[in-house]
């Protein structure tokens, strides 16, 4: 079987997975992709593309299964692809962008700051490598905005936030209405603009975030795999708005949107934990506003379900456990103790020994006092 045939089989299996969601198709795409890479030598003109496609398939499997080994291998293949592309190669920008995306995924899982810095460097390289009218420039700009926004979240550097908004705005402006990716770019920009609300408290920014995310939802049909994500973001933005306006109706709409987002997410999706936690946070806000006990009951159930999502990152599960325990510490202390005990057990996964000291300190600082809270609650119970 020729290299081209192996590569074509990998591509067809990957496309069928996109249509069916069957893991067997994705496994077949990875196996055929490995065969194509192994059948080529250094200097082969197709080698970089084969490695990049294999990296994409491995990253997709990581997204479905949460297996970090797949993501590590994906990053290695993307690095190989970039190394195999000469500086003037037309495919180099795409390879750099793919590398940045995979590094960002690992940063979100492990919080290793060097991964985020490397992701930004890679995508900046992709943007610089294409002219202003290149068909993929908007995609690279939007990806760059996401990564700069993430670094702002860690460093608090206002320059990163403003650069993220500028990149996201340029991506939206360069994408015509009706384009398949416009909704994604609108949503990415809405999330970034919302962070500026937290910095400045500017109502105009909050209204702009709502407008952008509503456009993303409106442009996405029911059943589309990205619609749940856009619903979650819109619900989260409306929760922030309700806190500003005191509108019970707005808070109620936020609950409905976030409930719909969680319901539309497959039970084996690693993103489910985050969507359940957002729903629970909003139900908690409504409970604190109205005192309606059904809201608290549903919030606790959502937090508990988020904690049980083994494919989710440990930090997401710990946040859910801590929030759920706080909500029922007085009414059901024994159940709260169980949630906090789970959170304490997850701390070992949160801060592995191979993390750099600065990354370890950041992770520990976020959950400082967790063990003592669990012990105190256990004694009280």
Secondary structure, DSSP 4 states (H G I P E B T S, - for coil): --HHHHHHHHHHHHHHHHHH--HHHHHHHHHHHHHHHHT--TT-TTHHHHHHHHHHHHHHHHHHH--HHHHHHHHHHHHHHHHHS-TT-TTHHHHHHHHHHHHHHHHHHH--HHHHHHHHHHHHHHHHTS-TT-TTHHHHHHHHHHHHHHHHHHH--HHHHHHHHHHHHHHHHTS-TT-TTHHHHHHHHHHHHHHHHHHH--HHHHHHHHHHHHHHHHTS-TT-TTHHHHHHHHHHHHHHHHHHH--HHHHHHHHHHHHHHHHTS-TT-TTHHHHHHHHHHHHHHHHHHH--HHHHHHHHHHHHHHHT-TTS-HHHHHHHHHHHHHHHTTT-HHHHHHHHHHHHHHHHHHS-TTS-HHHHHHHHHHTTTHHHHHHHHHHH-
